[in-house]
Amino acid sequence: MAVDYTVIVVYLAGMLAMGWWGMRRAKSKSEFLVAGRRLGPTMYSGTMAAIVLGGASTIGGVGLGYQYGLSGAWMVFTIGLGLLALSVFFSARIARLKVYTVSEMLDLRYGGRAGVISGVVMWAYTLMLAVTSTIAYATIFDVLFDMNRTVAIVLGGSIVVAYSTLGGMWSITLTDMVQFVVKTIGVLLLLLPIAVVKAGGFSEMKAKLPTEYFDPLGIGGETIFTYVLIYTFGMLIGQDIWQRVFTARSDKTAKWGGTVAGTYCLVYALAGAVIGTAAKVLYPRLGSADDAFATIVKDELPVGVRGLVLAAALAAVMSTSSGALIACATVANNDIWSRLRGAVRPAGAPESGEQHDEVKGNRAFILLMGLAVIGTAIALNNVVEALTVAYNLLVGGLLVPILGGLLWRRGTAQGALASVVVGGVAVITLMATHGILANEPVYYGLLSSFAAYIAVSLMTRPTDAAVLAAWRERLAGRDPELVSEPVPAPQ
């Protein structure tokens, strides 16, 4: 394993070096939180694909393939569909808003009264998303070094917190680009063909496994529908995803770069399911489906290649973890703390001479949230439950007021607040009564949120015409108060 260890150590050292490099570029709030809104199509596509394809998509995607066959691709497939929908229908408008958070968008649309409550819901989502990625370090480092779970979480989490705190979005962008390349080589170009060959090819796999393993709908229609509700819609409104949209240098970059990333996700989904199906042929009696990825990597890959593929898994976890961490810190600082102390600046307003202090403040919040994420990850064991809580809160509480604000002029601030509160309470109550993994919380939470939004909006006065006019100007990218930054963008 010496060669494999060397590959991993070099990779981790490179992540820290990029954090140090990013620190030298992040001199303003815009540079620190959204990479100066200057990413070109190549970097934008790679980093967007990196953040949405995390440990759940890689280790979990292979596990679903092991358990259900080709239909195990549906979880990651619905993530790709959500990213495609966001990119094609909404990303251009989102990019033109020139904000930092989803709550700032809600304030612009509804007149400045939705921030703190929506910020709390989004903070809970991003925190739990970061926690699920951090827990996954234990699986990878256990395979690599036979390491204690707590030590593995602290080690992996500390590296991500370090480079994210140092350089903010610039560091995360650079590391995500490397992670995208490593994942592509490790999972798509190496592990996928090797796993299929080791399993005897597709004909042998079909001969040894039940026919339902090759049924595209074998995982079940209800499960697929739930994946669409949670992951496809979740991709449309998550702060971690929107914050990447904000990094695009133009609305065209956001639209077409995101479309490329979404298409990549669909390919990645199928690859994970095929690898898991091959693992089922090779190891039909594993104790847990989630062990399939680590087992096939450890037992079937040659020296050196094994280290690269494990680095790919580590890359998948780190990209999602760092993206969720900076999103969590941005929401905590800009949407909650700044509003509670009355120091929030209007969305899109020019940065003042206090920008250095703002960078220091956001850096401090990343460090603080990183420590909270590591501590929570050590305390929790069930990744699936933590991820389900995150997406249930996000979709049940925020989907309707966000999409309603983008699509329905009659929606009001009172309707948006009622939607967030009613949907959030319904989700939490139903998770407590039906169980975290039940389908009812997201189903009925979403329905109650929708009903509250429509009813309260129709019962209250329409949004002020001046607010809607300003909103339309921002959506069109014509607000004269916005600061333009015509700096050549990295490709």
C-alpha positions as CSV (number, residue, x, y, z in Angstrom):
1,M,0.0,0.0,0.0
2,A,3.0,2.3,0.1
3,V,2.4,3.6,-3.4
4,D,-1.3,4.1,-2.7
5,Y,-0.4,6.0,0.5
6,T,1.9,8.3,-1.4
7,V,-0.8,9.1,-3.9
8,I,-3.2,10.1,-1.2
9,V,-0.7,12.1,0.8
10,V,0.4,14.0,-2.3
11,Y,-3.2,14.7,-3.1
12,L,-4.0,16.0,0.4
13,A,-0.9,18.2,0.4
14,G,-2.0,19.6,-2.9
15,M,-5.4,20.6,-1.5
16,L,-3.7,22.5,1.3
17,A,-1.3,24.3,-1.1
18,M,-4.3,25.4,-3.2
19,G,-5.9,26.8,-0.1
20,W,-2.8,28.9,0.6
21,W,-2.8,30.1,-3.1
22,G,-6.4,31.0,-2.9
23,M,-5.8,33.1,0.3
24,R,-3.6,35.4,-1.8
25,R,-6.5,36.1,-4.3
26,A,-9.4,36.5,-1.9
27,K,-9.1,40.2,-1.0
28,S,-12.7,41.2,-1.1
29,K,-16.1,39.7,-0.1
30,S,-16.9,39.0,-3.7
31,E,-13.6,37.2,-4.3
32,F,-13.9,35.2,-1.1
33,L,-17.5,34.1,-1.4
34,V,-18.2,33.9,-5.1
35,A,-14.7,33.9,-6.7
36,G,-15.2,37.4,-8.0
37,R,-18.1,36.2,-10.2
38,R,-15.4,35.6,-12.9
39,L,-15.4,31.8,-13.7
40,G,-15.4,30.9,-17.3
41,P,-17.2,27.9,-18.8
42,T,-14.5,25.3,-18.3
43,M,-13.9,26.0,-14.6
44,Y,-17.6,26.6,-13.9
45,S,-18.6,23.2,-15.4
46,G,-15.9,21.3,-13.6
47,T,-16.6,22.9,-10.2
48,M,-20.4,22.6,-10.5
49,A,-20.1,18.9,-11.3
50,A,-17.7,18.4,-8.4
51,I,-19.9,19.9,-5.8
52,V,-23.1,18.0,-6.7
53,L,-21.3,14.6,-7.0
54,G,-20.2,14.0,-3.5
55,G,-19.7,10.9,-1.3
56,A,-23.4,10.0,-1.5
57,S,-23.2,10.1,-5.3
58,T,-20.0,8.0,-5.4
59,I,-20.0,5.6,-2.5
60,G,-23.8,5.7,-2.1
61,G,-24.4,5.4,-5.9
62,V,-22.2,2.3,-6.1
63,G,-24.1,0.9,-3.1
64,L,-27.4,1.4,-4.7
65,G,-26.1,-0.3,-7.8
66,Y,-25.0,-3.2,-5.6
67,Q,-28.5,-3.4,-4.0
68,Y,-30.8,-2.7,-7.0
69,G,-28.7,-3.0,-10.2
70,L,-28.9,-0.5,-13.0
71,S,-32.0,1.2,-11.4
72,G,-29.7,2.2,-8.6
73,A,-28.6,5.0,-10.8
74,W,-31.8,6.9,-10.2
75,M,-30.7,8.9,-7.1
76,V,-27.7,10.4,-8.9
77,F,-29.7,10.6,-12.1
78,T,-32.3,12.9,-10.5
79,I,-29.5,15.1,-9.2
80,G,-28.3,15.5,-12.8
81,L,-31.9,16.2,-13.9
82,G,-32.2,18.9,-11.2
83,L,-28.9,20.5,-12.3
84,L,-30.0,20.5,-15.9
85,A,-33.4,22.1,-15.0
86,L,-31.7,24.8,-12.9
87,S,-29.2,25.5,-15.7
88,V,-31.6,25.7,-18.6
89,F,-34.6,27.5,-16.9
90,F,-33.3,29.5,-14.0
91,S,-29.5,29.9,-13.8
92,A,-29.2,32.9,-16.2
93,R,-31.7,34.9,-14.1
94,I,-30.1,33.8,-10.8
95,A,-26.7,34.9,-12.1
96,R,-27.9,38.3,-13.1
97,L,-29.2,39.0,-9.6
98,K,-25.6,39.5,-8.3
99,V,-26.5,38.4,-4.7
100,Y,-24.7,36.1,-2.3
101,T,-27.5,34.0,-0.8
102,V,-30.9,32.6,-1.6
103,S,-32.3,34.7,1.3
104,E,-31.1,37.9,-0.4
105,M,-33.0,36.8,-3.5
106,L,-36.2,36.4,-1.4
107,D,-35.7,39.9,0.1
108,L,-35.3,41.4,-3.3
109,R,-38.4,39.7,-4.6
110,Y,-40.7,40.2,-1.6
111,G,-39.5,43.5,-0.2
112,G,-37.0,42.6,2.5
113,R,-39.0,40.6,5.0
114,A,-38.1,37.0,4.4
115,G,-34.4,36.9,5.3
116,V,-33.9,35.5,8.8
117,I,-36.5,32.7,8.8
118,S,-35.5,31.4,5.4
119,G,-31.8,31.8,6.4
120,V,-32.3,29.5,9.4
121,V,-33.9,26.8,7.2
122,M,-31.1,27.1,4.6
123,W,-28.5,27.1,7.4
124,A,-29.9,23.8,8.8
125,Y,-29.8,22.3,5.3
126,T,-26.3,23.3,4.5
127,L,-25.0,22.2,7.9
128,M,-26.5,18.7,7.6
129,L,-25.2,18.5,4.1
130,A,-21.7,19.3,5.2
131,V,-22.1,16.8,8.1
132,T,-23.0,13.9,5.8
133,S,-20.0,14.5,3.6
134,T,-17.7,14.7,6.7
135,I,-19.0,11.4,8.0
136,A,-18.0,9.8,4.8
137,Y,-14.3,10.4,5.6
138,A,-14.5,7.6,8.1
139,T,-15.3,5.0,5.4
140,I,-12.4,6.1,3.1
141,F,-9.7,6.5,5.8
142,D,-10.7,3.2,7.3
143,V,-10.0,1.5,4.0
144,L,-6.7,3.4,3.6
145,F,-5.2,3.3,7.0
146,D,-7.5,1.2,9.2
147,M,-8.1,4.4,11.1
148,N,-10.4,5.1,14.1
149,R,-13.7,6.7,13.0
150,T,-13.3,9.9,15.0
151,V,-9.7,10.4,14.0
152,A,-10.7,9.9,10.3
153,I,-13.5,12.5,10.6
154,V,-11.2,15.0,12.3
155,L,-8.4,14.5,9.8
156,G,-10.5,14.8,6.7
157,G,-12.7,17.6,8.1
158,S,-9.6,19.6,9.2
159,I,-8.1,19.6,5.8
160,V,-11.3,20.8,4.2
161,V,-11.8,23.5,6.9
162,A,-8.2,24.6,6.5
163,Y,-8.3,25.3,2.7
164,S,-11.8,26.7,2.8
165,T,-11.0,29.1,5.6
166,L,-7.8,30.2,3.9
167,G,-9.0,31.1,0.5
168,G,-12.8,30.8,0.5
169,M,-14.4,30.2,-2.9
170,W,-11.2,30.6,-4.8
171,S,-9.5,27.8,-2.9
172,I,-12.6,25.7,-3.2
173,T,-12.9,26.3,-6.9
174,L,-9.3,25.3,-7.6
175,T,-9.5,22.2,-5.4
176,D,-12.8,21.3,-7.0
177,M,-11.3,21.5,-10.5
178,V,-8.6,19.1,-9.4
179,Q,-11.2,16.9,-7.7
180,F,-13.3,16.8,-10.9
181,V,-10.3,15.6,-12.9
182,V,-9.4,13.0,-10.3
183,K,-13.0,11.7,-10.1
184,T,-13.3,11.5,-13.9
185,I,-10.0,9.5,-14.2
186,G,-10.5,7.4,-11.1
187,V,-14.2,6.4,-11.4
188,L,-15.1,6.7,-15.1
189,L,-11.9,5.8,-16.9
190,L,-10.4,3.3,-14.4
191,L,-12.8,1.8,-11.9
192,L,-15.7,1.4,-14.3
193,P,-14.0,-0.6,-17.1
194,I,-11.9,-2.6,-14.6
195,A,-15.0,-3.6,-12.5
196,V,-16.9,-4.7,-15.6
197,V,-13.9,-6.8,-16.9
198,K,-13.3,-8.4,-13.4
199,A,-17.0,-9.3,-13.3
200,G,-16.7,-11.1,-16.7
201,G,-18.4,-8.5,-18.9
202,F,-22.0,-7.6,-19.2
203,S,-23.0,-11.1,-20.5
204,E,-21.6,-12.8,-17.4
205,M,-23.2,-10.2,-15.2
206,K,-26.6,-10.9,-16.8
207,A,-26.1,-14.6,-16.4
208,K,-25.3,-14.4,-12.7
209,L,-27.8,-11.8,-11.5
210,P,-31.6,-11.7,-11.4
211,T,-33.3,-10.0,-14.3
212,E,-34.6,-7.2,-12.0
213,Y,-31.0,-6.0,-11.7
214,F,-31.3,-4.8,-15.3
215,D,-34.8,-3.4,-15.1
216,P,-34.5,0.5,-15.4
217,L,-37.4,0.8,-12.9
218,G,-36.5,-2.0,-10.6
219,I,-35.9,0.3,-7.6
220,G,-39.6,1.2,-7.6
221,G,-41.8,4.0,-8.9
222,E,-42.5,5.5,-5.5
223,T,-38.7,5.6,-4.7
224,I,-38.0,7.3,-8.0
225,F,-40.8,9.9,-7.4
226,T,-39.3,10.6,-4.0
227,Y,-35.9,11.1,-5.4
228,V,-37.3,13.6,-7.9
229,L,-39.0,15.6,-5.1
230,I,-36.0,15.6,-2.9
231,Y,-33.0,15.8,-5.2
232,T,-34.2,17.2,-8.5
233,F,-36.1,20.0,-6.7
234,G,-33.4,20.3,-4.1
235,M,-30.9,21.2,-6.8
236,L,-33.1,24.1,-7.9
237,I,-32.9,25.9,-4.6
238,G,-29.9,24.9,-2.5
239,Q,-27.6,27.6,-1.3
240,D,-24.6,25.4,-2.1
241,I,-25.7,25.2,-5.7
242,W,-26.8,28.8,-6.1
243,Q,-23.5,30.0,-4.6
244,R,-21.7,28.2,-7.5
245,V,-24.1,29.9,-10.0
246,F,-23.1,33.2,-8.5
247,T,-19.5,32.5,-9.5
248,A,-20.2,32.5,-13.3
249,R,-18.9,35.4,-15.2
250,S,-22.1,35.7,-17.3
251,D,-25.6,34.3,-17.5
252,K,-24.5,32.3,-20.6
253,T,-21.7,30.7,-18.7
254,A,-24.2,29.7,-16.0
255,K,-26.6,28.3,-18.5
256,W,-24.4,26.3,-20.8
257,G,-21.7,25.4,-18.3
258,G,-24.3,24.1,-15.9
259,T,-25.9,22.1,-18.8
260,V,-22.5,20.4,-19.4
261,A,-22.2,19.6,-15.7
262,G,-25.7,18.2,-15.5
263,T,-25.0,15.9,-18.5
264,Y,-21.8,14.7,-16.8
265,C,-23.9,13.8,-13.7
266,L,-26.2,11.5,-15.8
267,V,-23.1,9.6,-17.1
268,Y,-21.7,9.4,-13.6
269,A,-25.0,8.0,-12.3
270,L,-25.0,5.2,-14.8
271,A,-21.3,4.5,-14.1
272,G,-21.9,4.1,-10.3
273,A,-24.8,1.7,-10.9
274,V,-22.8,-0.5,-13.3
275,I,-19.8,-0.6,-10.8
276,G,-22.2,-1.6,-8.0
277,T,-23.8,-4.3,-10.2
278,A,-20.3,-5.7,-11.0
279,A,-19.5,-5.7,-7.3
280,K,-22.6,-7.8,-6.7
281,V,-21.3,-10.4,-9.1
282,L,-17.9,-10.4,-7.4
283,Y,-19.0,-10.1,-3.8
284,P,-22.6,-11.4,-3.5
285,R,-22.8,-11.5,0.3
286,L,-21.4,-8.2,1.6
287,G,-22.6,-7.1,5.0
288,S,-23.6,-3.7,3.7
289,A,-24.3,-2.3,0.2
290,D,-22.3,0.8,1.1
291,D,-19.2,-1.4,1.5
292,A,-19.3,-2.3,-2.2
293,F,-17.2,0.7,-3.4
294,A,-14.4,0.2,-0.8
295,T,-14.3,-3.6,-1.3
296,I,-14.0,-3.6,-5.0
297,V,-11.3,-0.9,-4.9
298,K,-9.3,-2.6,-2.2
299,D,-9.5,-6.2,-3.7
300,E,-9.6,-5.7,-7.5
301,L,-7.5,-2.7,-8.4
302,P,-3.7,-2.8,-8.9
303,V,-1.2,-0.8,-6.8
304,G,-1.2,2.9,-7.7
305,V,-4.5,2.7,-9.5
306,R,-6.1,1.8,-6.1
307,G,-4.6,4.9,-4.6
308,L,-5.9,7.1,-7.4
309,V,-9.4,5.7,-7.2
310,L,-9.5,6.1,-3.4
311,A,-8.3,9.7,-4.0
312,A,-11.2,10.0,-6.4
313,A,-13.6,9.0,-3.6
314,L,-11.9,11.4,-1.3
315,A,-12.2,14.1,-3.9
316,A,-16.0,13.5,-4.2
317,V,-16.4,13.8,-0.5
318,M,-14.2,16.9,-0.2
319,S,-15.9,18.8,-3.0
320,T,-19.3,18.5,-1.6
321,S,-18.1,19.1,2.0
322,S,-16.2,22.3,1.1
323,G,-19.1,23.6,-1.0
324,A,-21.6,22.9,1.8
325,L,-19.3,24.4,4.4
326,I,-18.8,27.8,2.7
327,A,-22.6,27.9,1.9
328,C,-23.3,27.2,5.6
329,A,-20.9,29.9,6.8
330,T,-22.2,32.4,4.2
331,V,-25.8,31.9,5.3
332,A,-24.9,32.0,9.0
333,N,-23.0,35.3,8.7
334,N,-24.9,37.2,6.0
335,D,-28.5,36.0,6.5
336,I,-28.6,35.4,10.2
337,W,-25.9,37.1,12.2
338,S,-25.7,40.3,10.2
339,R,-29.4,40.7,10.2
340,L,-29.8,40.0,13.9
341,R,-27.2,42.7,14.7
342,G,-28.7,45.1,12.0
343,A,-25.5,45.3,9.9
344,V,-26.7,43.8,6.7
345,R,-26.0,45.7,3.5
346,P,-28.7,45.8,0.7
347,A,-28.3,42.9,-1.7
348,G,-26.0,43.9,-4.6
349,A,-24.9,47.2,-3.1
350,P,-21.3,48.2,-3.8
351,E,-18.7,47.0,-1.3
352,S,-17.3,49.7,0.9
353,G,-13.9,50.1,2.5
354,E,-14.9,47.6,5.1
355,Q,-14.5,44.7,2.6
356,H,-11.3,43.5,4.3
357,D,-13.2,43.1,7.6
358,E,-15.9,41.3,5.7
359,V,-13.4,38.8,4.5
360,K,-12.1,38.3,8.0
361,G,-15.6,37.9,9.3
362,N,-16.6,35.3,6.6
363,R,-13.3,33.5,7.2
364,A,-14.1,33.3,10.9
365,F,-17.5,31.9,10.2
366,I,-16.1,29.2,8.0
367,L,-13.8,28.2,10.8
368,L,-16.6,28.2,13.4
369,M,-19.1,26.3,11.1
370,G,-16.3,23.8,10.3
371,L,-15.7,23.0,13.9
372,A,-19.5,22.6,14.4
373,V,-19.7,20.3,11.3
374,I,-16.8,18.1,12.6
375,G,-18.3,17.9,16.1
376,T,-21.8,17.0,14.7
377,A,-20.3,14.4,12.3
378,I,-18.6,12.7,15.2
379,A,-21.9,12.5,17.2
380,L,-23.9,11.1,14.3
381,N,-23.7,7.7,12.6
382,N,-26.4,7.5,10.0
383,V,-25.5,9.4,6.8
384,V,-28.7,8.6,5.0
385,E,-30.8,10.0,7.9
386,A,-28.8,13.2,8.1
387,L,-29.0,13.8,4.3
388,T,-32.8,13.1,4.4
389,V,-33.3,15.6,7.2
390,A,-31.3,18.2,5.1
391,Y,-33.3,17.8,1.9
392,N,-36.7,17.4,3.6
393,L,-36.2,20.8,5.3
394,L,-35.0,22.4,2.1
395,V,-37.7,21.2,-0.2
396,G,-40.5,21.3,2.3
397,G,-39.7,24.7,3.6
398,L,-38.2,26.7,0.8
399,L,-39.0,25.2,-2.6
400,V,-42.4,26.9,-3.0
401,P,-41.5,30.5,-1.9
402,I,-38.3,30.5,-4.1
403,L,-39.9,29.1,-7.3
404,G,-43.1,31.0,-6.6
405,G,-41.1,34.2,-6.4
406,L,-39.5,33.4,-9.8
407,L,-42.6,32.3,-11.5
408,W,-45.7,34.0,-9.9
409,R,-46.1,37.8,-9.7
410,R,-49.0,37.6,-7.2
411,G,-46.9,35.9,-4.5
412,T,-46.4,38.1,-1.4
413,A,-44.0,38.4,1.5
414,Q,-46.7,37.2,3.9
415,G,-47.4,34.2,1.6
416,A,-43.6,33.4,1.5
417,L,-43.2,33.5,5.2
418,A,-46.3,31.4,5.8
419,S,-45.0,28.9,3.3
420,V,-41.6,28.6,5.0
421,V,-43.1,28.2,8.5
422,V,-46.0,25.9,7.6
423,G,-43.9,23.7,5.4
424,G,-41.0,23.5,7.8
425,V,-43.3,22.7,10.8
426,A,-45.1,20.0,8.8
427,V,-41.8,18.4,7.8
428,I,-40.4,18.4,11.3
429,T,-43.7,17.1,12.8
430,L,-44.1,14.3,10.3
431,M,-40.4,13.2,10.6
432,A,-41.0,12.9,14.4
433,T,-44.3,10.9,13.9
434,H,-43.6,8.8,10.8
435,G,-39.8,8.5,11.0
436,I,-37.0,10.4,9.3
437,L,-36.8,8.1,6.3
438,A,-40.6,8.0,5.6
439,N,-41.9,9.6,2.4
440,E,-44.8,11.5,4.1
441,P,-42.7,14.4,5.5
442,V,-41.6,15.7,2.1
443,Y,-44.9,14.9,0.4
444,Y,-47.2,16.6,2.9
445,G,-44.7,19.3,3.9
446,L,-44.5,20.4,0.2
447,L,-48.3,20.3,-0.2
448,S,-48.9,22.3,3.0
449,S,-46.2,24.8,2.0
450,F,-47.8,25.3,-1.4
451,A,-51.3,25.7,0.0
452,A,-50.1,28.3,2.6
453,Y,-48.3,30.2,-0.1
454,I,-51.2,30.4,-2.4
455,A,-53.9,31.1,0.2
456,V,-52.0,33.8,2.2
457,S,-50.7,35.5,-1.0
458,L,-54.2,35.8,-2.3
459,M,-55.5,37.1,1.1
460,T,-52.9,39.8,1.4
461,R,-52.1,42.9,-0.6
462,P,-50.0,42.4,-3.8
463,T,-46.3,43.1,-3.5
464,D,-45.6,46.8,-4.0
465,A,-45.2,47.8,-7.7
466,A,-41.9,49.5,-7.0
467,V,-40.5,46.4,-5.5
468,L,-41.6,44.3,-8.4
469,A,-40.2,46.9,-10.9
470,A,-36.8,46.8,-9.1
471,W,-37.0,43.0,-9.1
472,R,-37.6,42.9,-12.9
473,E,-34.7,45.2,-13.5
474,R,-32.4,43.0,-11.4
475,L,-33.6,39.8,-13.3
476,A,-32.8,41.5,-16.5
477,G,-29.3,42.6,-15.3
478,R,-30.1,46.3,-15.8
479,D,-29.8,47.6,-12.2
480,P,-27.5,50.6,-12.5
481,E,-26.4,50.2,-8.8
482,L,-24.8,46.9,-9.5
483,V,-21.0,46.9,-9.6
484,S,-19.6,45.5,-12.9
485,E,-16.3,43.7,-12.8
486,P,-15.0,43.4,-16.4
487,V,-11.9,41.4,-15.5
488,P,-10.8,38.6,-17.8
489,A,-12.1,35.4,-16.4
490,P,-10.2,32.1,-15.9
491,Q,-11.3,29.4,-18.3
